[in-house]
Amino acid sequence: MNPLYDTLFGRHAGRTAPFLHLPDGTALSYADFLAQAARFAHVLASEGIAPGERVAVQVEKSWHALALYAACARAGAIFLPLNTAYTVDELTYFIEDSGARMVVCDPGGAAGLRPLTDRLGAALLTLGADGGGALAERATGMAPDFATVPRGADDLAAFLYTSGTTGRSKGAMLTQGNLLSNAETLAGYWRFSEDDVLLHALPIFHTHGLFVATNVTLVAGGSMIFEPKFDLDAMIGAMPRATAMMGVPTFYTRLLSDDRFDAALTRHMRLFVSGSAPLLAETHARFEERTGHRILERYGMTETNMNTSNPYDGERRPGAVGFPLPGVDLRITDPATGEALPQGEVGQIEVRGPNVFKGYWNMPEKTAEELRADGFFITGDLGRVDADGYVHIVGRNKDLIISGGYNIYPKEIELLLDEAPGVLESAVVGVPHPDFGETVLGLIVPEAGAAPDLDAILDGLRGSLARFKQPRRLIALDALPRNTMGKVQKNALRERYRDLFAD
C-alpha cells in the first residue's frame, strides 16, 4: 500500500484518456505518463535510492519533470523540488541540509553542481525540458512498470524549503497524508471532475503548481493544458479549451491588460482560482466586470498546503480568503500569550488539520516553537475572522515579501548588502507593485565618507541571488528609522516608499 501513489497516480494505470495537453499540440495519456514514471523509478532504484531518501530536483518545467515526481512517489523517495532560479550558492545549502542522495538538474547546470555532489557522494543526473539528459537516457529500455514501494500515510513524501526573516532556511516535511488529504478536500470543495481541463502555467517547484494544481487534477482524473510558463498569447490561445485555471495575482493582472481577454473568451470556464499572494480588490472588480466571473481566492502556505478558501457556491468576498476548509481548524490568537481572541479581533493565525506538516527537518527546537502540543501550527500571518466567518489576512508578523507568488526573505538579501563595499547597514522591504503585488526595495546607509556605487552593488548580487529576489531598486539613506529599542521600523519604510512603483 502506498496511499499517495495509489490514489494520485496508480488508479489511472492503463487509462488512455489524456492527462497532459502539451505545447506542441500533442496529448499525453495517463498510461504513457505512468510508463515513463515507472522507467524513472527503475533508475532511482538502480542508483540505490531507498525509501525515505531525498531526491533534489532543479529542472525546467516539463511533463518529464512531473513524471519524476510520480517516480519518487512510487519508489518511496522524498521529492525535493527546487526553484529553477536558484544559484549554485543557494542550492548548496538545500542539498547539504537535506542529505539528498540524488540531484537531478538541467544539463546546463551539471558542471556547476558536480563538485558539490562529488564531495557529498550524491548521484548527479540531468533532465532537460525536451526530455533529454542522463536520466532520460538511463530510463530508455527500462520496464514500463515498477513494483510500488509500500509506504504509509505518515511517511514523508516531500520536502519544501521555506524560511523566516532570520536564521537558516527550514525544510518543511510533508507526509503522504498531508498531500493526499489536501488534494481530496480541494477537489471536492472546488467541484473538480474527470471533465475538467485545467490551464496550468504555474511552476512545479512550488506548492501551488505541484501540490495544489497537479494533485487536484490527478485526484479528479481530469487533464491539464501544461504550459511551460505564463505567456499571455499562449494563455489566451488555450483558454477556450480549458474549464479551470489556477494562478497568482500577476496572471490575472496580465490577462486584464489585453483586450482579447473578455467574456466571450472565458465562456467555457467554470473556475478561476488565485493564491500565493494577496489579490487586490480592484483586480476582483475588474475581472468580474470584464468576464462575468468572480475569482476564487484561497489561503495556504508551504507547511500546510491550503487552509482556507472562498466558497464555490456563495459569495467570493474580495479581500478575504474565505472559510477554513473541511477538516481544518483555524483560530486567531494573541501573539504574546497564545490565548484565543474574540471574533473580529486581529491576531496571529493558527491552523490544525491533516494538511499540517510533520515538522522541520533536523530542527526540533524550531518545530516545537511553531507546532503547538495540541497540533496547531503558528502560521506567522496576522488576520481576523469577520462576523460572517470569512478569514481576512491583514499582515505578517514576519518581514516576508511575496512577489509574483514567490516568497522572499529580507534577511538573506540584507546580509549580502551589508557585505558590499561602503555599506554600513541595510534594510530590505516589500513595497506595492502593480504587476507582482510586491517587489523588493533595498535601503542602505553608507559608511562615513563613503559613496557606494549602487549599480555595482546590484550587479554583485546577481551571482548569489535568484532574479526574483534581487532588489528592483537601491536607495541610499542617511539613517534607518528606528524605535526607542533600536529596532529598524520597516513599517515606516514601507509606508514612505509605498508609491515608488505605482502606475
N, C-alpha and C positions, 0 to 999 in steps of 0.2 A: 504493500500500500504506500503510495506517495501522493498525498492529498492534492498538493499544488499541481503536479504534473498530470495526475489522473483527471482532475476537474477542469483545468485550463486547456490542456493540450491533448492528452491521451484519448479522451472521449470522441475526438474528431478523427481518429485513425481511420483511414480508408475513405474519408469524405472527399468527393471530387468537387464539391461546391467551392467557389472562390473564397480565399481568405484575404489575399492582398491584390489590389489593383496597382500595378507598378507604373512608374513614369513613362516607360516606353510603350504603354498601351496594352501590355500583356497582363493576364491574370494568373496568379499562382494559387493552386488549390491547397486545401488543408493537407491533403495526402502528400503532395510534393514538398510542402514546407516541413512536415514532420519527418519525412525521409531524410532531408538534409540535416535536420536537428539530430537525428539518430547517428548519422555519419560523424557529425561533430562530437557527439557523446563518445563515440568509439575513439576519437583522437584524444579526448580528455583521459579516458581510461588507459590508453596506450602510454600516456605520459605519467601514469601513476597517480592521477588526481583522485584522492579518496573522498568519501562523503564528509562534508563539513569543511573541506579545504577551500581556500579562496581563489577565484579566478578574476583577476583585474582586467578590465576591458576598456580601452580607449580607441574606438574606431568610429569612422563616419557612419551615419545612419544608412542602413540598407536592410533588405529582408534577410540577408545572411547574418547580420549582427543580431537581428531578432531571433533567428534560429539558434544562435549561440546561447541566448538567454534560455530558450527551451531545452537546449542540450545540458546546460548546467542544472536545470530543474530535474531533468531525467536522471542525470548522473549523481545527484545528491550534492553537487558542489554549491558553494556560496557565490552568487553572482555579484561582482563589484563593478558597476558601470562608472566611468569617469568622464568628466566634461572634456569634449574634444578640443577645447581651447586651452587646457592646462599645459603649462610648460614642463620641461623635464624637472626643473627645481620643485615645482608643485607636486608632480607625480611621485617624486622620490619619497615624500613623507607618507602618502597614502599606501604605496606599495610596501614600504618597510613596516609601517604600523600594522597593516592588515595581515602581514605574513603571507602574502599571496604566493602560491606555488606555481602559478602560471600567469603570464602577462600577454595579452593579445592587443596589438597595436596596428595602426595603419602602416603599410610598407615603408612609407617615408619617415616614420618615427623610430624604426628599429635601431638604427645606428646610434641615436642618442640614448636609447634605453639599454643597449647591450651591456655597457659597463656595470650598470646597476643590477640587472638580472644575473649577470655572471657572478657578481660579488655575493648576491643573496642565494645563489643556487636555484633560481627560478627558471622555468622554461619560458622562452620568448617565441611567440608565433605571430604571424601577421595576417591581417584580413583587410582587403581593400573594399571600397564602396562598390566596385564592379564584381565583387565575389572572388577576386584573385587573392594571392598571398599564400604563405606557407600552410596556414590552417586548412584552406580550401584544397590545396594540393595534397596534403596528408589525408584529407577526407575522401578524395577520389578513390573509388574502389572499395571503400568501406561498406559494410552491410547497411541497407536502408531501414534496419530495425535494431533495437537495443533493449536489453533486459533492464527495465526500470529499477533503479536502486530504491529499496524501501526507505521511507522517511516518515516522520510523524508531524502532526500539526505544530508541535512545539520546537521542532528542529529549525535551525536557521536556514533561510533561503537567500538572503541578500544583505549586503552592507551598503549603506549610503552615508557618505561623509558629510557632516554638517559642522557648524562651528558656532561659538559665541563671539562676543566682541573682544574677549581676552582669552588667552590660553590656546592650547592645541586644538586642531580640528578633531571632531568626535565621530567615531564610526558607529552609526545607529544600526543595531542588529534587528533585522526584521525576520520574523518567522514565517513558515508556510501558512500558518493560521492567520497571521496579520494580513498578509497579502490576499489570501483567498476570501476571508470574511468580508473585507472591504469591497472586493470586486463583486461578490454576490449581492451585497447590500446595495451598491450603486446601480448595478444592472437592473435590480428590481425597482429601486426608487426613481430611476430615470427612464424606466419602461423600455429598456433595450431588448431586442429580439433578433432572430435569425434574418429578419427582413432589413435590418439596419445596415447602412453603409456609412461608416464614419470617415469624415475628411480629416486625415491625420498629417499635420505639418509640424508637430512638436518634436523636440529632440527625445531620444530614447535613453539618455543617461540620467534622466530626471524622473521623479515620482510621477509627475503629471502625464508625460508621454508614455511611460512604460507601465507603471503600476496602476494607473487610472485608465487612460485611453485604451491601451492594448489589452489589459486584463479584463476590462469590462466587455470589450468586443469578443474576446475568447470565451468568457462565461456565457454570453448570449448566443454565440455561434454565428455572429454577423461577419461582415467584411470591412476592410479599410482601404480607402484610397491613400496610398502610402507615399506621400511627398517627402523628398529629402530634406526640405526646409520650407519656410514660408516664402513663397514667391507670389506676388499679387496676381500676375497674369495666370499662373497655374491654378491658384485658388479659385479665381473667377471662372476659369475654364472647367474646373472639376465640380463646382457647386451644383449644377443641375443633376449630377449623378449621385449626389450624397443625400442622406437623410438627417445627419447629425454632424456637429463639429465641436471640438474642444480646443480652446486656445487661451492665450494670455491676453490681457487688455490691448497690448500692442497690435495683435492680429486684427482686432475689431476697429481700432482707430485707423489702421491702414486700409482696411476694406472700405470704411466710410469715406476715405479720401478719394475714392474712384466712383465716378457717376454710373459706371456699369453695375455697381452693386446696388440692387433695388429689390422691390417686392417680387417682380417677375423672375429674377434670377434665383430667389430663395423660396419659390413656391413649393418645391419638393421637400424642403427642410422641415423637420419637426422639432429640432432642439439645437440651441447654441449654448454651450457651457463656457464659463470664464473662471479662471483661477490663477494661482501663483503670485498674484499682485492685486491690489485694490483696483476696482473698476469705478471710474468716475461716474457720478450720477448723470452728468451731461452726456456721456457715451451711451448710457442706458436709454436716455430720452431720444437721442439722435438715431439710435439703432431701431427703436420701435417706430419712430416716425417714418424712417426710410423703408423698412421691410415689413412692418406689422408684427415682428417677432420681439419677444422680451427675453433678453439674455438671462440665463440662469447662473447666478454666482454662487460659488461654494467656498469652503474654507478647509484647508488641510496643511500638513507640514511633513517634513521628511520623517520624523519619528512616529507619525500616527497615520499616514495616508490621509484620507478625508475624515473630517469630524462633523461638519455641518453642511447643509445645502438648502437653498431656497426650494420651495415645493415645485413638483412637476405640475400639479393642479393647484391653483390658488395663486395668491399674489406673490410675484417675484419682486421683492422690495429693493429699490436702489439704495445703496449704502449699507445694506445688511447682507449677511452671509447665510441667512435662513435659520433652520432649526437643527438641533442635534440629530444625526442620522439614527435610524433604528439600531438599538443595541449600544449606543454611545451615551454616556452620562457626561454632562457639562455643568460646571459650576464656576461662579465668579467669587474670588476670594481676596481678602486683604493681603497685599504683598508682604506686609510686615509681620502679620500674625498667622496667616493661613486660614483665618476664620472666614466662613461663607458670608457674603454680603447680601443685603436685601435686593430684590429685583429692581432694576433701574440704575443701581449704583455702579460706578466704574471700578474695576479691579482686574486682577490677573485671571486669565482663562486657564482652567484646568479641565482635563478630559480623561475619561476612563472607558475602556471597552476592548473588544477583541482586536481592534485595529492598532492598539498602542504597542509600541515596540518593546523588546525584551530588555534593553539597556544599551549602554555604550561599551563598545569593545575595549577591554583592558582598562576601563575607567570605573571601578566600583564606587569610588567616592563621588564622582560626578553623577553616576546613576542614582546613588542614594539621595543626592541633593535635588534631583529633578523628578524622580519617581517616588511618590509617597508610599508608605506602607499599605495604604488602603487601595492602591492601584491607580490613583490619579496622577497624571503627568502634568507638571507645571510648564505650560507652553512658552512663557515669556512674552506673550501678547497681552495687551490690555483691552478689555472690552466690557460690554454691558448687555443685558437682556431686556428688551423693551416690554411694554405691557402686553403685547400680543405674542411674546415668546421668541421674537426674532433676535438673533445674536448680531451685535454690531462690534466690529473691530475698530477701536478708537486710537490705537497707537501701539508702540512696542516698548517694553521696559528694557530693551537692549538697543543697541545702535545699529541693528541690522538694516541694510539698504536692499531693496528689491527692485532691480532694474530689468525690464523686459522679462520678468518671471524668474530671473536668476538671483540667488542670494549672494550678497557681497558683505564682507565683514571688515569694517573700517580699520580695525587694529592691524590687520595684515598689511594694509597699504600704508598706514602711519609708520610702521616700523621701517619700511623701506624709505619713506620720505625723510624720516629723522636721520637716516644714514647719509643722505645726499649732501654734497659739499655746500657749506654755507648755511645749512638749515639748523636752527636751534630746536624747534619743535614744530609739530604739525597737528592738524585735526582734519578728519575726513567725515563728511556728512552727505546724506542724500537730499537732493532738492528736486522739486517737481520738474518733470519733463513731459512735453505734450505727447510724445510717442512712446517712451519707455516707462511712463509712470513716475519713476525716479531716475536720476542719474548721479554720478559720483562727482563731488566737488572737493578739491583739496585746498586747505588753507595752511600756509606755512608762515612761520616767524623766522626771519633771517638772524643769524648770529650778528653780534655787534660789529658794525663796519663792513659787513658782507653784503653782496648784491647777487644772490643766487640766480643762475640762468634757468628760468622756469621751463623753457622749451627743452633744454638739455636734461633737466630732471625728468620730464615726461618721457623723453626718448629713452632714458635709462631704465624706466620701469617696464619697457616692452619685453625685455628678455626674462623678466621674473614674474610677470602677471599676465593672466589671460586678458584678452582685449576688453571683455565686458567689465573687468574690474578697474581698468585704467581710468584715472580721473579725466573727465571731459575738459576740465579746466583747473589751473592752479592760480591762486590769488595770494599775494604776499600781504601780511598784516603786521602792524607794529606789535600787537599783542593779541592773545586769545582771550575772549571773555571768560571770567571765572567767578564762581560764587565765593562766599566767605570761607568755605572749607578748601578752596583752591581747586575745585573740580571744574574742568572746562565745561561751559554751558553750551552744549551743542544745539540745544533747542533755540538759543538766541542766534546762532549761526544759520540754522535752517530758516529761521524767520527772516533774517537780514537778506538772505540770497534766494528766497523762495521764488522770486520772479526773474531770476537771471536768465532762464532759458524759455521764458514764456513766449508764446507766439506774438 
